[in-house]
């Protein structure tokens, strides 16, 4: 089977020739370890600095070359892509406070993370925050229909067009897209969650605005020629949903449903990325989406239980612990693969991947062990006797 055929078989709950493999996010160190060259792909502060330096074209060329080369090198089945900075993009650099701290013109402060090397918010100027109003959000909703649809030929879709032209004949091409999460608002994270309860009428309007935006954008992705879309938005934490199931079903689920229905109308698969504990709404997700990715084992999302509960409706994508890829041994990778392959793969409806991503500090030897397990153990029919 070709990689694309393999993924579609899994999404249709058929057994392919072997378990397909894909990731929704891969950080720069993995490209450099596997391909043996420096990259700008998800290169965190290095990528940010290159854009500040006016090197947009170099950054995009790196994405076009290295993303596809890594998928081929690891023999993955899914090529994930997204938008890139448009031609001529040259943002003004932030004010440098010290070697790791920066400040923007609005008084917000950022610091380079010692763990991920991303430029992260450190202190927000809350005095400059202006809360939305129902009237203002409704005006934005009313303007949506008059706004032109995104142009698939625009330069920001250069990477997607390149991947479709180069890989769609063989691989499943998936574009990561926006989503509707719990639609809180506020100057601080605490405010955002409190306002979800204190001002539900504003939050519902925010959900409606974002929901109508993502539904409109489906036409763009269909025109680009991808096979599927991945709405990226977390709904759970390590211990539970970020808000109640009732809030999800009132403010969020209708837009998730509308988004998927529009995608299906255009012939697109929808593979949902969602971290955290989602058991209280797992049947909702299974009724809506084609696949569920980033199944976070450390948040209690057990593949065996998921296969038993929703495996006939929802393709499960994950199984290899994110934490083990970074901090663990090859023995732990093998144990993860044994468990996932035995309990989630039989009958189809399973894609191998990390329980989040191949992130900064992911060990190359563990990634290559994932590949070996898939190549040698993931052949259908699945036979646990091969798991050695």
N, C-alpha and C positions, 0 to 999 in steps of 0.2 A: 504494500500500500504506500501511496505517497503521504507525506506528513499531513497535508490538508484533508485527505480522505480519512486518515486515522482520527483526527480531531472531530470531524463531522460524525463518524461512527460513534465515538464516545458521547457526543451531544445527543445522538439519537438512541442512546442506550443499547447499542450493538457492540459486540466484541470486535475490535480491530485486530490486526496481526500482532501488534504489541501496544503497550500502554503509551499514549502520547505524553509529551513533556512540554511545559511552557512556564514562563514566569511573567508577572505583570510589571516588575521593576527589577533592574539590575544595575548596581552601582559601579563606578569607574574602575575600582580595583579588580573586579572580576574580568573586565575586558583586558586590562593590562596583564593580569596573570595568565590568562588563557591565550591571548593573541600576541603577547610579548611586545607591546608598543604602548606609548602614552596615548591617552584619549581625552576628549572633552565630554564624553557621554556621561551624564549624571556625575560630573566631576566637582560638584558642590562649589566651594569658594573659587576654585581654579576656573570653572566655567563662568561664574559671575564676573571675575576679574577680566577674563577674556572679552566678555561683552562690554564691560566698562571701557576696555581698551579699543573698542571698535572692530573686533575680530569676529563678527557675527558669521561671516561666510566660512571661516575656518571651523567654527563650532558646528555649523550645520553639516559641512562636509564630513566632519568626524562622525556625526550621528549616522549619516547615510552609509558611510563605509563600515564603521565598527559594529553598529547594531546588527546589520545583516551578516557580517562576517562571524560574529559570535554565535548567532543562531545556527549558522552552518557548521561552525567548529564543534559545537556541543551536540549537533544533530537534534536540536529541538524541533518541535512541530509547529509551534505558534510563534509568529513574528509580531511583537507588540510595538506600536508606533503612536505618535501623537503630534500635536502642533509644534512648530519651532518659531523662534523670533522672526518677524518679517524682514524682508530685504531692507537694508538701511538702518536697522535697529542699532542704536548706539546710546544706551542710557547714560545719564550723568552719574559718575561714581558718588557714593555717599561720602560724607565727611569722615575722615579717618581720625578716631580719637586716640587709639593706640593700636598695637599690632593685631588685636583681635576684636576691637570694638569700633562701631561705626554709628553715625547719627544722620537721619534724613532731615529735610527741610521742615518737616512738621514737628520736630522735637522727639520723634521716636528713636529709640536706641536699639541696636542690634549687636550680637556677638557671634563670632565664629565658634561653633560647637567643637569641643575637644574630642567628641566621640564620632560624630558624623561628618564634620568639617563643613556643614551647611552654615550659611549666615542666618541666624535665628533671631526672632524678636526677643529683646531682653526687658525693655521698659517702654510702655506705650504712653503717649501724651493723652491722657483721658480727658483733659479739659477741651481738647479740640474735637471730641466726638459729638456728632449730632444724631440723635436717634431717628429712625424712620417714623413716618406716620401712615395711617391707613390711606389717607387721601393721596399722599405722594406715591405710595406703592401702586395704588389703583391707576394713577396717571401713567406710570411706567408700563403697567399691563395694557392699558388702552393704546399706548404707542407701539406695542410689539408688532401688530399686524401690518403697520405702515413701514416698519423697518425692513430694509432689503435682507434677503437671506444671505448667509455667508457664501462666498465665491470659492468653489473647489479648486479654481486655478490660481488662487492667491498664494503668495510666496510662503505664508505660514504653514501651508499644507504640502510643502515641497518633500518632506520626509515621507509622508503617507503616500504620495503619488509615486515616489521612487520605490518604496517597498512593494506596492501593488504591481508596478511594472516589472520588477526584478523577481518577485517571489510568489505572487499569487497562483501561478501555474502549479506550484509544488506545495506551498505552505499556507497555513491558515493565517491570514493577515487581520489583526485586531487593533482597533484604535481605542485608546483610553479617552474617556469623555467625562464631562461634568455630571453631577447627580444632585438629587435633593436629599439632604440630611435633615436632622432635627433643626427647624428653622428659627433658632434663637437669634437674639441681637443684643448688643451692649458693648460698652467700652472695655470690659474685662471678660475673661472666660466665665467667671462666676456670674456676672450680670447676664451673659448670654443664656445660661441655663435657668437662672431665676426668672428671666423675662418670658421664657417659654411657658411658664405657669401664670405669671402675673399679667401678661399682655397677650393672651392667646389669639385675639382678633388680629393683632399686627403680625404675629408669627404665621398664622394661617395665610395671610396675604403674601408674606414673603415666600412661603412655600408655593403658593399659586404662581407668583412671578417666575421663580426659578423653574418650576415644573413646566410652564408654558414655553420657557426658553429652551429647555432640553428637548422637548417634543418637537419644536420647530427645527432644531439642528439635525434631527435624524435625516432629513432630506440631503443635507450636506454629506454625511458619511456614506449614504447610499450612492451619491454621485461620485464619490471618491473611489468606489469599487471595492471596499473592504468586505471581509466575510462577516465580521462581527464587531460589536462595540462592548467596551467594559466601563460601565458607570462606576466611578471610584468614590466611595463615601462610607465611612465607618458609622455603625449604629450601636456598637457595643464597646464596653471596657473589659478589663480582665475579669470583672466580677459580675457584670450584668449589663442590661441595656442602658444606654445613656439617658433615656427617658422612658416613660411607661409605654407598654404595648398600646394603650388606648390613644396616646398622643401619636404614636406611629401610624395607627390605623386611620386616625382622623386627618392628620396634617401631611403625612408622607406617602402612605401606601397608594392613595388614588393617583399620585403623580408617577410613582414607580410603575403602576399598572398601565397608565396612559403611555408612558415612555416605551415600554416593552411592546405594547400593542402596535404603536406606530412603527417601531423597528421591524417587527414581524411583517407588517404590511408592506415594508420595503425589502423584505427578504433577508434581513439581518438577524444573526444570533445575538443574544444578550447574555453576557457572562459577568455576573456581579462580583465586584471586589468589596469585601466587608470584613474588617477585623472585629475581634471581641466576641463576647458571649451573646449569642442571638437565639438561644433556645426558645424564649417566650414568643418569638415571631418566626420561627423556622418554617412553620407551615405556610405562613404568608409568603416568605421568600420562595418556597418550593412551588407555590401556585402561580408565581409571577415569572421567575427567571428560568433561563435554560441551564445555567451553571452558577456555582457558588465557589468563589476563590478566596484564598487566605483564610482557610479554616483553622482558627487559632486554637491549637491543642492546649496551650497554657491557660486559656480562658474556658476550658471545659468542653470545647467543641470536638468530641470524640468521633472519629471517622466510622467506627463500627456502629455506634448508635445512630449516627446520621444516615448511614446506608440502610439500616433497618427501618428508620422512620420516614425518610424522604427520598431514598435512593432510586425509587421507581419513577420519581417526578423530576429530580434535580441532579444534574451531573456534578459530581464532587471533585474539586480541584485543589490538591494540596498533599499533605501527608508527611513531608519531610520537615522536621522541626527547624524553624528559623534559628532558634537558639543553638541547636546542635550544629548547624552549618557554620556558625561563627565560633562557637566555644567548644564544640564537642569533638568526638573522635569518629573515625571511620566505622568503628563498631556501632556507635549510636546511630549513624546514618543507615547502616544495614538493618538495625532493629526497627527503625522508623519505616524503612521500605518493606520489611517483612510484614509488619502490622497493616500498613496501608494496602499492600498488594493482596494480602490474603482476605481482608475484610471489605475493601471498597472496590477492587478491580473486577471480580467475577461478574459476568453478565454485562460488562461494559458500564458506561456512565461514570468513568473515572479518568482524570488527567493527573499525572504526577507533577508536583511542584512543591515549593517551600510553603510553610505555613504563614509566610508573609512575602519575602523577597530574597534576592541574593544581594545582601546589603554590605555596607562598609565593614571590612574585617572578615567577610566570608572567606573560608579557607579553600584554596583551589583544590587541595586533595579531597576535601569533603564533597565539593561539587563534582569532581571526576568520579567519586565513588557513587554519587547519585546516578550518574550516567551509566556506570557499570551495572548497577542493580537494575536499572530500567532495561538495559540492553540484554542482560543475561537472564534476569528473573521475570521481566515484564512481558514475556512472550505468551500469547494466548494459545490454548487454554492455560490459565494460571495454575501452576503446579508448585505447591510449597516445598516439595522435595528438592527443587532447584535452589532453594534459598540458603546457599552455603557460601 
